[in-house]
Amino acid sequence: MKLRRKTAAIEWLEYGMPEAVVRLRDQIREADGLLIVTPEYNYSIPGVLKNAIDWASRPPDQPFDAKPMAIMGASPGGSGTMRCQ
């Protein structure tokens, strides 16, 4: 018997989005705008933030559509978080 491992994409299509993702998408959709404040991590945004953005932006509907958004960061370093933004 050969076992087939399901990928996360197949599970998402089969079972729907996780409850935390549904809540995040609803909160984004209901907001007037979105300000993302993040530290710089390894010359980019932290993986957790990227994962949240990836989940929230999945089809079919986009909670980010026509939403004013900005990203900012703070750092004790001289260049701040310019590479992250």
C-alpha angles and dihedrals in degrees: 000000000000118000119214118208115220117227122225090251092056092047091050092053092045101043105021130239122320114263092247090056092049090052092047092050091048092050092050092047092051095047122097090221141345129240115188114199114188143159119239112255120190092336093309143056119299116271092241091058092047090050091051091050091047093051094044093050097053117122151280096059124012116222089194094061112124090351118139107235138179136178127210140164143186130221138166089227125100095247094044112201098322095131092052093054 
